[in-house]
Amino acid sequence: MQLAKKHEDKVINFTMPNTMKHYIHRVGRTARTCKVGRSVSMVGETERKMLKDIVRKAKTPVNSRVLAQEVISKFRDLIEKLEKDVYAVRCLEREERAMAYSEAQISVAQKQLA
């Protein structure tokens, strides 16, 4: 799955990234080639700090909604049908983290050689 190579008009974050940089990269897929899109993030209590950071730094208004348990239950089956795609995206994220780690190691080595 090559999300970065085509325009995605919707990005759904089932889990929040660990950093603002990764969040911006992920939701930025909705704005490739000057197009417009939407990003939806499922945020729990443990991710509240990241959400506050996003809202504070956002250049456009961020809409927030609290969903009732009944609504969440209603859509759980629909979300579970996306499980394979979610798994593919999580694999991509894992690869991105490994690449970032490798790039950091290369940078350290280059500095030591200079």
Biopython code that builds the backbone (N, CA, C, O; Angstrom):
import numpy as np
from Bio.PDB.StructureBuilder import StructureBuilder

atoms = [
    (1, "MET", "N", (0.842, -1.174, 0.000)),
    (1, "MET", "CA", (0.000, 0.000, 0.000)),
    (1, "MET", "C", (0.885, 1.234, 0.000)),
    (1, "MET", "O", (1.682, 1.424, 0.919)),
    (2, "GLN", "N", (0.758, 2.076, -1.019)),
    (2, "GLN", "CA", (1.604, 3.247, -1.140)),
    (2, "GLN", "C", (0.761, 4.501, -0.997)),
    (2, "GLN", "O", (0.460, 5.173, -1.983)),
    (3, "LEU", "N", (0.389, 4.809, 0.215)),
    (3, "LEU", "CA", (-0.461, 5.968, 0.468)),
    (3, "LEU", "C", (0.205, 7.277, 0.066)),
    (3, "LEU", "O", (-0.464, 8.194, -0.409)),
    (4, "ALA", "N", (1.502, 7.368, 0.249)),
    (4, "ALA", "CA", (2.194, 8.629, 0.018)),
    (4, "ALA", "C", (2.257, 8.996, -1.463)),
    (4, "ALA", "O", (2.487, 10.162, -1.783)),
    (5, "LYS", "N", (2.066, 8.059, -2.361)),
    (5, "LYS", "CA", (2.210, 8.331, -3.786)),
    (5, "LYS", "C", (0.931, 8.805, -4.442)),
    (5, "LYS", "O", (0.961, 9.249, -5.590)),
    (6, "LYS", "N", (-0.175, 8.726, -3.758)),
    (6, "LYS", "CA", (-1.415, 9.213, -4.349)),
    (6, "LYS", "C", (-2.133, 10.084, -3.339)),
    (6, "LYS", "O", (-1.833, 10.061, -2.146)),
    (7, "HIS", "N", (-3.080, 10.850, -3.837)),
    (7, "HIS", "CA", (-3.838, 11.735, -2.959)),
    (7, "HIS", "C", (-4.880, 10.928, -2.200)),
    (7, "HIS", "O", (-5.644, 10.168, -2.796)),
    (8, "GLU", "N", (-4.908, 11.094, -0.908)),
    (8, "GLU", "CA", (-5.939, 10.499, -0.067)),
    (8, "GLU", "C", (-6.791, 11.642, 0.444)),
    (8, "GLU", "O", (-6.266, 12.597, 1.018)),
    (9, "ASP", "N", (-8.104, 11.559, 0.244)),
    (9, "ASP", "CA", (-8.937, 12.661, 0.717)),
    (9, "ASP", "C", (-9.383, 12.470, 2.160)),
    (9, "ASP", "O", (-9.962, 13.375, 2.761)),
    (10, "LYS", "N", (-9.112, 11.282, 2.719)),
    (10, "LYS", "CA", (-9.442, 11.025, 4.122)),
    (10, "LYS", "C", (-8.333, 10.187, 4.757)),
    (10, "LYS", "O", (-7.847, 9.227, 4.159)),
    (11, "VAL", "N", (-7.946, 10.556, 5.953)),
    (11, "VAL", "CA", (-7.010, 9.761, 6.744)),
    (11, "VAL", "C", (-7.659, 9.541, 8.101)),
    (11, "VAL", "O", (-8.082, 10.498, 8.751)),
    (12, "ILE", "N", (-7.740, 8.292, 8.532)),
    (12, "ILE", "CA", (-8.306, 7.976, 9.839)),
    (12, "ILE", "C", (-7.187, 7.429, 10.709)),
    (12, "ILE", "O", (-6.574, 6.413, 10.382)),
    (13, "ASN", "N", (-6.926, 8.106, 11.814)),
    (13, "ASN", "CA", (-5.924, 7.661, 12.772)),
    (13, "ASN", "C", (-6.613, 6.823, 13.840)),
    (13, "ASN", "O", (-7.315, 7.357, 14.698)),
    (14, "PHE", "N", (-6.412, 5.521, 13.787)),
    (14, "PHE", "CA", (-6.959, 4.654, 14.828)),
    (14, "PHE", "C", (-6.085, 4.723, 16.071)),
    (14, "PHE", "O", (-6.555, 4.528, 17.192)),
    (15, "THR", "N", (-4.820, 5.000, 15.853)),
    (15, "THR", "CA", (-3.893, 5.244, 16.958)),
    (15, "THR", "C", (-3.145, 6.529, 16.635)),
    (15, "THR", "O", (-2.823, 6.792, 15.477)),
    (16, "MET", "N", (-2.876, 7.312, 17.642)),
    (16, "MET", "CA", (-2.165, 8.567, 17.428)),
    (16, "MET", "C", (-0.673, 8.308, 17.330)),
    (16, "MET", "O", (-0.137, 7.473, 18.059)),
    (17, "PRO", "N", (-0.001, 9.011, 16.438)),
    (17, "PRO", "CA", (1.460, 8.900, 16.372)),
    (17, "PRO", "C", (2.083, 9.439, 17.657)),
    (17, "PRO", "O", (1.430, 10.150, 18.421)),
    (18, "ASN", "N", (3.331, 9.100, 17.885)),
    (18, "ASN", "CA", (4.006, 9.517, 19.115)),
    (18, "ASN", "C", (4.513, 10.951, 19.087)),
    (18, "ASN", "O", (4.745, 11.550, 20.137)),
    (19, "THR", "N", (4.687, 11.508, 17.881)),
    (19, "THR", "CA", (5.227, 12.856, 17.785)),
    (19, "THR", "C", (4.365, 13.711, 16.860)),
    (19, "THR", "O", (3.638, 13.198, 16.009)),
    (20, "MET", "N", (4.465, 15.026, 17.049)),
    (20, "MET", "CA", (3.744, 15.951, 16.188)),
    (20, "MET", "C", (4.242, 15.822, 14.746)),
    (20, "MET", "O", (3.448, 15.900, 13.809)),
    (21, "LYS", "N", (5.531, 15.628, 14.566)),
    (21, "LYS", "CA", (6.111, 15.481, 13.220)),
    (21, "LYS", "C", (5.458, 14.311, 12.478)),
    (21, "LYS", "O", (5.096, 14.443, 11.309)),
    (22, "HIS", "N", (5.310, 13.187, 13.145)),
    (22, "HIS", "CA", (4.697, 12.018, 12.514)),
    (22, "HIS", "C", (3.204, 12.244, 12.254)),
    (22, "HIS", "O", (2.662, 11.772, 11.255)),
    (23, "TYR", "N", (2.552, 12.968, 13.159)),
    (23, "TYR", "CA", (1.142, 13.284, 12.953)),
    (23, "TYR", "C", (0.972, 14.134, 11.697)),
    (23, "TYR", "O", (0.120, 13.851, 10.854)),
    (24, "ILE", "N", (1.788, 15.173, 11.582)),
    (24, "ILE", "CA", (1.701, 16.070, 10.427)),
    (24, "ILE", "C", (1.990, 15.302, 9.136)),
    (24, "ILE", "O", (1.317, 15.503, 8.125)),
    (25, "HIS", "N", (2.978, 14.438, 9.174)),
    (25, "HIS", "CA", (3.291, 13.632, 7.985)),
    (25, "HIS", "C", (2.107, 12.758, 7.598)),
    (25, "HIS", "O", (1.755, 12.660, 6.423)),
    (26, "ARG", "N", (1.508, 12.137, 8.578)),
    (26, "ARG", "CA", (0.399, 11.215, 8.320)),
    (26, "ARG", "C", (-0.820, 11.941, 7.764)),
    (26, "ARG", "O", (-1.373, 11.530, 6.745)),
    (27, "VAL", "N", (-1.241, 13.016, 8.423)),
    (27, "VAL", "CA", (-2.440, 13.718, 7.948)),
    (27, "VAL", "C", (-2.139, 14.559, 6.721)),
    (27, "VAL", "O", (-3.055, 14.950, 5.997)),
    (28, "GLY", "N", (-0.886, 14.835, 6.482)),
    (28, "GLY", "CA", (-0.506, 15.582, 5.286)),
    (28, "GLY", "C", (-0.835, 14.845, 4.007)),
    (28, "GLY", "O", (-0.871, 15.450, 2.936)),
    (29, "ARG", "N", (-1.070, 13.567, 4.101)),
    (29, "ARG", "CA", (-1.457, 12.797, 2.921)),
    (29, "ARG", "C", (-2.765, 13.297, 2.339)),
    (29, "ARG", "O", (-3.058, 13.053, 1.169)),
    (30, "THR", "N", (-3.559, 13.998, 3.149)),
    (30, "THR", "CA", (-4.833, 14.526, 2.648)),
    (30, "THR", "C", (-4.632, 15.803, 1.861)),
    (30, "THR", "O", (-5.576, 16.287, 1.236)),
    (31, "ALA", "N", (-3.431, 16.368, 1.869)),
    (31, "ALA", "CA", (-3.207, 17.662, 1.230)),
    (31, "ALA", "C", (-2.145, 17.592, 0.130)),
    (31, "ALA", "O", (-1.560, 18.619, -0.216)),
    (32, "ARG", "N", (-1.893, 16.444, -0.409)),
    (32, "ARG", "CA", (-0.915, 16.322, -1.487)),
    (32, "ARG", "C", (-1.395, 17.084, -2.714)),
    (32, "ARG", "O", (-2.594, 17.166, -2.980)),
    (33, "THR", "N", (-0.469, 17.625, -3.436)),
    (33, "THR", "CA", (-0.721, 18.355, -4.689)),
    (33, "THR", "C", (-1.821, 19.391, -4.540)),
    (33, "THR", "O", (-2.703, 19.495, -5.392)),
    (34, "CYS", "N", (-1.770, 20.152, -3.463)),
    (34, "CYS", "CA", (-2.685, 21.270, -3.218)),
    (34, "CYS", "C", (-4.152, 20.864, -3.190)),
    (34, "CYS", "O", (-5.022, 21.684, -3.484)),
    (35, "LYS", "N", (-4.435, 19.646, -2.850)),
    (35, "LYS", "CA", (-5.823, 19.214, -2.737)),
    (35, "LYS", "C", (-6.264, 19.302, -1.284)),
    (35, "LYS", "O", (-5.444, 19.471, -0.381)),
    (36, "VAL", "N", (-7.542, 19.188, -1.074)),
    (36, "VAL", "CA", (-8.118, 19.315, 0.264)),
    (36, "VAL", "C", (-8.585, 17.950, 0.736)),
    (36, "VAL", "O", (-9.012, 17.121, -0.068)),
    (37, "GLY", "N", (-8.504, 17.717, 2.031)),
    (37, "GLY", "CA", (-8.979, 16.455, 2.587)),
    (37, "GLY", "C", (-9.293, 16.609, 4.060)),
    (37, "GLY", "O", (-9.210, 17.699, 4.627)),
    (38, "ARG", "N", (-9.655, 15.491, 4.663)),
    (38, "ARG", "CA", (-9.996, 15.482, 6.089)),
    (38, "ARG", "C", (-9.191, 14.413, 6.800)),
    (38, "ARG", "O", (-8.807, 13.390, 6.233)),
    (39, "SER", "N", (-8.960, 14.698, 8.059)),
    (39, "SER", "CA", (-8.288, 13.740, 8.920)),
    (39, "SER", "C", (-9.161, 13.537, 10.153)),
    (39, "SER", "O", (-9.647, 14.500, 10.748)),
    (40, "VAL", "N", (-9.354, 12.283, 10.528)),
    (40, "VAL", "CA", (-10.112, 11.943, 11.732)),
    (40, "VAL", "C", (-9.185, 11.141, 12.633)),
    (40, "VAL", "O", (-8.560, 10.177, 12.191)),
    (41, "SER", "N", (-9.098, 11.536, 13.884)),
    (41, "SER", "CA", (-8.243, 10.839, 14.839)),
    (41, "SER", "C", (-9.071, 10.336, 16.004)),
    (41, "SER", "O", (-9.808, 11.096, 16.632)),
    (42, "MET", "N", (-8.945, 9.052, 16.287)),
    (42, "MET", "CA", (-9.594, 8.458, 17.453)),
    (42, "MET", "C", (-8.639, 8.659, 18.628)),
    (42, "MET", "O", (-7.525, 8.135, 18.631)),
    (43, "VAL", "N", (-9.083, 9.415, 19.613)),
    (43, "VAL", "CA", (-8.201, 9.786, 20.715)),
    (43, "VAL", "C", (-8.806, 9.338, 22.030)),
    (43, "VAL", "O", (-9.963, 9.631, 22.330)),
    (44, "GLY", "N", (-8.013, 8.627, 22.806)),
    (44, "GLY", "CA", (-8.423, 8.217, 24.139)),
    (44, "GLY", "C", (-7.738, 9.073, 25.194)),
    (44, "GLY", "O", (-6.994, 10.000, 24.876)),
    (45, "GLU", "N", (-7.998, 8.752, 26.434)),
    (45, "GLU", "CA", (-7.433, 9.525, 27.543)),
    (45, "GLU", "C", (-5.908, 9.567, 27.509)),
    (45, "GLU", "O", (-5.310, 10.596, 27.825)),
    (46, "THR", "N", (-5.277, 8.461, 27.130)),
    (46, "THR", "CA", (-3.809, 8.415, 27.141)),
    (46, "THR", "C", (-3.199, 9.311, 26.064)),
    (46, "THR", "O", (-2.009, 9.620, 26.118)),
    (47, "GLU", "N", (-4.006, 9.729, 25.085)),
    (47, "GLU", "CA", (-3.495, 10.551, 23.994)),
    (47, "GLU", "C", (-3.954, 12.010, 24.101)),
    (47, "GLU", "O", (-3.766, 12.796, 23.173)),
    (48, "ARG", "N", (-4.532, 12.348, 25.196)),
    (48, "ARG", "CA", (-5.086, 13.700, 25.392)),
    (48, "ARG", "C", (-4.019, 14.777, 25.231)),
    (48, "ARG", "O", (-4.292, 15.822, 24.641)),
    (49, "LYS", "N", (-2.812, 14.549, 25.742)),
    (49, "LYS", "CA", (-1.741, 15.546, 25.646)),
    (49, "LYS", "C", (-1.416, 15.833, 24.182)),
    (49, "LYS", "O", (-1.265, 16.992, 23.795)),
    (50, "MET", "N", (-1.306, 14.780, 23.367)),
    (50, "MET", "CA", (-1.015, 14.968, 21.947)),
    (50, "MET", "C", (-2.139, 15.752, 21.276)),
    (50, "MET", "O", (-1.873, 16.638, 20.464)),
    (51, "LEU", "N", (-3.385, 15.438, 21.606)),
    (51, "LEU", "CA", (-4.522, 16.146, 21.023)),
    (51, "LEU", "C", (-4.465, 17.633, 21.370)),
    (51, "LEU", "O", (-4.679, 18.478, 20.501)),
    (52, "LYS", "N", (-4.181, 17.956, 22.617)),
    (52, "LYS", "CA", (-4.091, 19.356, 23.020)),
    (52, "LYS", "C", (-2.990, 20.075, 22.251)),
    (52, "LYS", "O", (-3.152, 21.233, 21.864)),
    (53, "ASP", "N", (-1.883, 19.397, 22.033)),
    (53, "ASP", "CA", (-0.769, 19.958, 21.272)),
    (53, "ASP", "C", (-1.193, 20.230, 19.822)),
    (53, "ASP", "O", (-0.861, 21.272, 19.257)),
    (54, "ILE", "N", (-1.918, 19.298, 19.237)),
    (54, "ILE", "CA", (-2.398, 19.450, 17.861)),
    (54, "ILE", "C", (-3.345, 20.635, 17.758)),
    (54, "ILE", "O", (-3.211, 21.457, 16.851)),
    (55, "VAL", "N", (-4.295, 20.732, 18.671)),
    (55, "VAL", "CA", (-5.274, 21.820, 18.649)),
    (55, "VAL", "C", (-4.568, 23.166, 18.807)),
    (55, "VAL", "O", (-4.904, 24.135, 18.127)),
    (56, "ARG", "N", (-3.598, 23.216, 19.701)),
    (56, "ARG", "CA", (-2.878, 24.472, 19.965)),
    (56, "ARG", "C", (-2.085, 24.928, 18.741)),
    (56, "ARG", "O", (-2.008, 26.126, 18.468)),
    (57, "LYS", "N", (-1.490, 23.982, 17.998)),
    (57, "LYS", "CA", (-0.623, 24.335, 16.876)),
    (57, "LYS", "C", (-1.335, 24.348, 15.523)),
    (57, "LYS", "O", (-0.727, 24.704, 14.513)),
    (58, "ALA", "N", (-2.588, 23.972, 15.488)),
    (58, "ALA", "CA", (-3.322, 23.886, 14.220)),
    (58, "ALA", "C", (-3.493, 25.254, 13.580)),
    (58, "ALA", "O", (-3.742, 26.247, 14.263)),
    (59, "LYS", "N", (-3.355, 25.293, 12.258)),
    (59, "LYS", "CA", (-3.536, 26.539, 11.520)),
    (59, "LYS", "C", (-4.998, 26.756, 11.133)),
    (59, "LYS", "O", (-5.402, 27.873, 10.807)),
    (60, "THR", "N", (-5.777, 25.698, 11.170)),
    (60, "THR", "CA", (-7.212, 25.796, 10.896)),
    (60, "THR", "C", (-7.951, 25.221, 12.100)),
    (60, "THR", "O", (-7.373, 24.454, 12.870)),
    (61, "PRO", "N", (-9.219, 25.584, 12.270)),
    (61, "PRO", "CA", (-9.970, 25.089, 13.433)),
    (61, "PRO", "C", (-10.042, 23.557, 13.470)),
    (61, "PRO", "O", (-10.178, 22.905, 12.435)),
    (62, "VAL", "N", (-9.953, 23.012, 14.648)),
    (62, "VAL", "CA", (-10.055, 21.567, 14.854)),
    (62, "VAL", "C", (-11.393, 21.280, 15.517)),
    (62, "VAL", "O", (-11.684, 21.792, 16.597)),
    (63, "ASN", "N", (-12.193, 20.469, 14.871)),
    (63, "ASN", "CA", (-13.483, 20.086, 15.449)),
    (63, "ASN", "C", (-13.276, 18.908, 16.388)),
    (63, "ASN", "O", (-12.514, 17.989, 16.090)),
    (64, "SER", "N", (-13.951, 18.944, 17.504)),
    (64, "SER", "CA", (-13.834, 17.876, 18.488)),
    (64, "SER", "C", (-15.222, 17.358, 18.839)),
    (64, "SER", "O", (-16.170, 18.125, 19.009)),
    (65, "ARG", "N", (-15.314, 16.049, 18.941)),
    (65, "ARG", "CA", (-16.592, 15.439, 19.320)),
    (65, "ARG", "C", (-16.339, 14.304, 20.304)),
    (65, "ARG", "O", (-15.367, 13.559, 20.182)),
    (66, "VAL", "N", (-17.220, 14.189, 21.268)),
    (66, "VAL", "CA", (-17.185, 13.059, 22.189)),
    (66, "VAL", "C", (-18.291, 12.116, 21.734)),
    (66, "VAL", "O", (-19.449, 12.514, 21.612)),
    (67, "LEU", "N", (-17.924, 10.871, 21.486)),
    (67, "LEU", "CA", (-18.896, 9.897, 20.992)),
    (67, "LEU", "C", (-19.442, 9.051, 22.125)),
    (67, "LEU", "O", (-18.703, 8.605, 23.003)),
    (68, "ALA", "N", (-20.742, 8.838, 22.091)),
    (68, "ALA", "CA", (-21.384, 7.960, 23.070)),
    (68, "ALA", "C", (-20.987, 6.516, 22.793)),
    (68, "ALA", "O", (-20.692, 6.160, 21.651)),
    (69, "GLN", "N", (-20.979, 5.698, 23.810)),
    (69, "GLN", "CA", (-20.601, 4.298, 23.670)),
    (69, "GLN", "C", (-21.455, 3.578, 22.628)),
    (69, "GLN", "O", (-20.955, 2.713, 21.909)),
    (70, "GLU", "N", (-22.740, 3.930, 22.542)),
    (70, "GLU", "CA", (-23.627, 3.284, 21.566)),
    (70, "GLU", "C", (-23.167, 3.561, 20.133)),
    (70, "GLU", "O", (-23.231, 2.682, 19.273)),
    (71, "VAL", "N", (-22.710, 4.766, 19.887)),
    (71, "VAL", "CA", (-22.228, 5.122, 18.547)),
    (71, "VAL", "C", (-20.968, 4.341, 18.227)),
    (71, "VAL", "O", (-20.807, 3.830, 17.120)),
    (72, "ILE", "N", (-20.084, 4.254, 19.197)),
    (72, "ILE", "CA", (-18.840, 3.506, 18.999)),
    (72, "ILE", "C", (-19.158, 2.046, 18.708)),
    (72, "ILE", "O", (-18.577, 1.457, 17.797)),
    (73, "SER", "N", (-20.053, 1.469, 19.454)),
    (73, "SER", "CA", (-20.432, 0.071, 19.243)),
    (73, "SER", "C", (-21.031, -0.142, 17.859)),
    (73, "SER", "O", (-20.754, -1.148, 17.205)),
    (74, "LYS", "N", (-21.847, 0.799, 17.418)),
    (74, "LYS", "CA", (-22.511, 0.693, 16.122)),
    (74, "LYS", "C", (-21.502, 0.593, 14.974)),
    (74, "LYS", "O", (-21.714, -0.152, 14.017)),
    (75, "PHE", "N", (-20.426, 1.334, 15.075)),
    (75, "PHE", "CA", (-19.454, 1.368, 13.987)),
    (75, "PHE", "C", (-18.277, 0.412, 14.170)),
    (75, "PHE", "O", (-17.410, 0.326, 13.300)),
    (76, "ARG", "N", (-18.240, -0.297, 15.278)),
    (76, "ARG", "CA", (-17.132, -1.211, 15.532)),
    (76, "ARG", "C", (-16.990, -2.252, 14.421)),
    (76, "ARG", "O", (-15.875, -2.528, 13.978)),
    (77, "ASP", "N", (-18.093, -2.827, 13.969)),
    (77, "ASP", "CA", (-18.040, -3.825, 12.905)),
    (77, "ASP", "C", (-17.490, -3.239, 11.608)),
    (77, "ASP", "O", (-16.690, -3.870, 10.918)),
    (78, "LEU", "N", (-17.925, -2.039, 11.290)),
    (78, "LEU", "CA", (-17.419, -1.399, 10.078)),
    (78, "LEU", "C", (-15.915, -1.166, 10.165)),
    (78, "LEU", "O", (-15.186, -1.369, 9.194)),
    (79, "ILE", "N", (-15.471, -0.746, 11.318)),
    (79, "ILE", "CA", (-14.046, -0.488, 11.513)),
    (79, "ILE", "C", (-13.253, -1.788, 11.445)),
    (79, "ILE", "O", (-12.161, -1.821, 10.877)),
    (80, "GLU", "N", (-13.790, -2.847, 12.013)),
    (80, "GLU", "CA", (-13.087, -4.130, 11.995)),
    (80, "GLU", "C", (-12.884, -4.646, 10.576)),
    (80, "GLU", "O", (-11.930, -5.377, 10.313)),
    (81, "LYS", "N", (-13.773, -4.272, 9.658)),
    (81, "LYS", "CA", (-13.615, -4.676, 8.262)),
    (81, "LYS", "C", (-12.392, -4.015, 7.628)),
    (81, "LYS", "O", (-11.876, -4.496, 6.619)),
    (82, "LEU", "N", (-11.940, -2.934, 8.209)),
    (82, "LEU", "CA", (-10.764, -2.227, 7.705)),
    (82, "LEU", "C", (-9.460, -2.753, 8.307)),
    (82, "LEU", "O", (-8.387, -2.207, 8.052)),
    (83, "GLU", "N", (-9.560, -3.795, 9.092)),
    (83, "GLU", "CA", (-8.413, -4.275, 9.862)),
    (83, "GLU", "C", (-7.182, -4.561, 8.996)),
    (83, "GLU", "O", (-6.062, -4.235, 9.389)),
    (84, "LYS", "N", (-7.381, -5.165, 7.826)),
    (84, "LYS", "CA", (-6.232, -5.463, 6.961)),
    (84, "LYS", "C", (-5.532, -4.192, 6.503)),
    (84, "LYS", "O", (-4.303, -4.126, 6.476)),
    (85, "ASP", "N", (-6.323, -3.181, 6.143)),
    (85, "ASP", "CA", (-5.726, -1.920, 5.712)),
    (85, "ASP", "C", (-5.011, -1.233, 6.866)),
    (85, "ASP", "O", (-3.938, -0.657, 6.687)),
    (86, "VAL", "N", (-5.604, -1.297, 8.035)),
    (86, "VAL", "CA", (-4.979, -0.704, 9.216)),
    (86, "VAL", "C", (-3.655, -1.409, 9.498)),
    (86, "VAL", "O", (-2.658, -0.760, 9.817)),
    (87, "TYR", "N", (-3.644, -2.720, 9.383)),
    (87, "TYR", "CA", (-2.418, -3.481, 9.602)),
    (87, "TYR", "C", (-1.337, -3.043, 8.611)),
    (87, "TYR", "O", (-0.175, -2.882, 8.986)),
    (88, "ALA", "N", (-1.725, -2.849, 7.338)),
    (88, "ALA", "CA", (-0.765, -2.428, 6.322)),
    (88, "ALA", "C", (-0.182, -1.056, 6.650)),
    (88, "ALA", "O", (1.016, -0.833, 6.481)),
    (89, "VAL", "N", (-1.018, -0.148, 7.113)),
    (89, "VAL", "CA", (-0.546, 1.189, 7.473)),
    (89, "VAL", "C", (0.380, 1.121, 8.675)),
    (89, "VAL", "O", (1.399, 1.808, 8.722)),
    (90, "ARG", "N", (0.024, 0.293, 9.642)),
    (90, "ARG", "CA", (0.889, 0.158, 10.828)),
    (90, "ARG", "C", (2.241, -0.425, 10.448)),
    (90, "ARG", "O", (3.264, -0.042, 11.016)),
    (91, "CYS", "N", (2.253, -1.350, 9.492)),
    (91, "CYS", "CA", (3.533, -1.883, 9.001)),
    (91, "CYS", "C", (4.352, -0.771, 8.347)),
    (91, "CYS", "O", (5.563, -0.680, 8.545)),
    (92, "LEU", "N", (3.679, 0.068, 7.571)),
    (92, "LEU", "CA", (4.341, 1.197, 6.937)),
    (92, "LEU", "C", (4.923, 2.137, 7.990)),
    (92, "LEU", "O", (6.048, 2.615, 7.842)),
    (93, "GLU", "N", (4.174, 2.399, 9.036)),
    (93, "GLU", "CA", (4.665, 3.255, 10.113)),
    (93, "GLU", "C", (5.888, 2.640, 10.786)),
    (93, "GLU", "O", (6.847, 3.341, 11.106)),
    (94, "ARG", "N", (5.848, 1.332, 10.998)),
    (94, "ARG", "CA", (6.983, 0.633, 11.603)),
    (94, "ARG", "C", (8.224, 0.787, 10.718)),
    (94, "ARG", "O", (9.326, 1.023, 11.213)),
    (95, "GLU", "N", (8.029, 0.650, 9.411)),
    (95, "GLU", "CA", (9.142, 0.822, 8.479)),
    (95, "GLU", "C", (9.672, 2.254, 8.511)),
    (95, "GLU", "O", (10.881, 2.472, 8.439)),
    (96, "GLU", "N", (8.762, 3.234, 8.619)),
    (96, "GLU", "CA", (9.173, 4.636, 8.695)),
    (96, "GLU", "C", (9.997, 4.888, 9.953)),
    (96, "GLU", "O", (10.985, 5.621, 9.910)),
    (97, "ARG", "N", (9.596, 4.286, 11.072)),
    (97, "ARG", "CA", (10.364, 4.448, 12.312)),
    (97, "ARG", "C", (11.747, 3.818, 12.172)),
    (97, "ARG", "O", (12.741, 4.385, 12.624)),
    (98, "ALA", "N", (11.807, 2.658, 11.552)),
    (98, "ALA", "CA", (13.101, 1.994, 11.352)),
    (98, "ALA", "C", (13.994, 2.831, 10.443)),
    (98, "ALA", "O", (15.201, 2.926, 10.669)),
    (99, "MET", "N", (13.402, 3.438, 9.414)),
    (99, "MET", "CA", (14.170, 4.278, 8.512)),
    (99, "MET", "C", (14.676, 5.525, 9.233)),
    (99, "MET", "O", (15.823, 5.928, 9.044)),
    (100, "ALA", "N", (13.836, 6.128, 10.048)),
    (100, "ALA", "CA", (14.245, 7.314, 10.805)),
    (100, "ALA", "C", (15.389, 6.972, 11.758)),
    (100, "ALA", "O", (16.326, 7.754, 11.919)),
    (101, "TYR", "N", (15.306, 5.806, 12.384)),
    (101, "TYR", "CA", (16.372, 5.363, 13.282)),
    (101, "TYR", "C", (17.672, 5.178, 12.512)),
    (101, "TYR", "O", (18.737, 5.602, 12.961)),
    (102, "SER", "N", (17.576, 4.544, 11.352)),
    (102, "SER", "CA", (18.766, 4.328, 10.520)),
    (102, "SER", "C", (19.362, 5.649, 10.064)),
    (102, "SER", "O", (20.582, 5.816, 10.070)),
    (103, "GLU", "N", (18.503, 6.595, 9.664)),
    (103, "GLU", "CA", (18.986, 7.906, 9.243)),
    (103, "GLU", "C", (19.694, 8.624, 10.386)),
    (103, "GLU", "O", (20.699, 9.301, 10.172)),
    (104, "ALA", "N", (19.170, 8.476, 11.595)),
    (104, "ALA", "CA", (19.808, 9.095, 12.761)),
    (104, "ALA", "C", (21.181, 8.479, 13.001)),
    (104, "ALA", "O", (22.131, 9.190, 13.326)),
    (105, "GLN", "N", (21.291, 7.176, 12.845)),
    (105, "GLN", "CA", (22.580, 6.508, 13.015)),
    (105, "GLN", "C", (23.581, 6.968, 11.957)),
    (105, "GLN", "O", (24.756, 7.172, 12.260)),
    (106, "ILE", "N", (23.123, 7.129, 10.727)),
    (106, "ILE", "CA", (23.998, 7.609, 9.650)),
    (106, "ILE", "C", (24.472, 9.020, 9.958)),
    (106, "ILE", "O", (25.641, 9.348, 9.755)),
    (107, "SER", "N", (23.563, 9.854, 10.448)),
    (107, "SER", "CA", (23.916, 11.229, 10.792)),
    (107, "SER", "C", (24.985, 11.272, 11.875)),
    (107, "SER", "O", (25.939, 12.045, 11.784)),
    (108, "VAL", "N", (24.827, 10.452, 12.886)),
    (108, "VAL", "CA", (25.827, 10.391, 13.969)),
    (108, "VAL", "C", (27.163, 9.934, 13.402)),
    (108, "VAL", "O", (28.203, 10.503, 13.732)),
    (109, "ALA", "N", (27.146, 8.915, 12.555)),
    (109, "ALA", "CA", (28.393, 8.412, 11.969)),
    (109, "ALA", "C", (29.052, 9.475, 11.103)),
    (109, "ALA", "O", (30.274, 9.623, 11.142)),
    (110, "GLN", "N", (28.280, 10.213, 10.329)),
    (110, "GLN", "CA", (28.827, 11.264, 9.482)),
    (110, "GLN", "C", (29.478, 12.367, 10.309)),
    (110, "GLN", "O", (30.529, 12.893, 9.942)),
    (111, "LYS", "N", (28.849, 12.709, 11.421)),
    (111, "LYS", "CA", (29.401, 13.742, 12.308)),
    (111, "LYS", "C", (30.722, 13.271, 12.925)),
    (111, "LYS", "O", (31.645, 14.065, 13.105)),
    (112, "GLN", "N", (30.805, 11.985, 13.247)),
    (112, "GLN", "CA", (32.014, 11.435, 13.839)),
    (112, "GLN", "C", (33.157, 11.396, 12.817)),
    (112, "GLN", "O", (34.326, 11.528, 13.178)),
    (113, "LEU", "N", (32.807, 11.216, 11.548)),
    (113, "LEU", "CA", (33.817, 11.171, 10.485)),
    (113, "LEU", "C", (34.305, 12.560, 10.095)),
    (113, "LEU", "O", (35.409, 12.706, 9.571)),
    (114, "ALA", "N", (33.494, 13.574, 10.345)),
    (114, "ALA", "CA", (33.847, 14.941, 9.922)),
    (114, "ALA", "C", (34.877, 15.568, 10.821)),
    (114, "ALA", "O", (35.277, 16.711, 10.599)),
]
sb = StructureBuilder()
sb.init_structure("model")
sb.init_model(0)
sb.init_chain("A")
sb.init_seg("    ")
for serial, (resi, resn, name, xyz) in enumerate(atoms, 1):
    if name == "N":
        sb.init_residue(resn, " ", resi, " ")
    sb.init_atom(name, np.array(xyz, "f"), 0.0, 1.0, " ", f" {name:<3s}", serial, name[0])
structure = sb.get_structure()
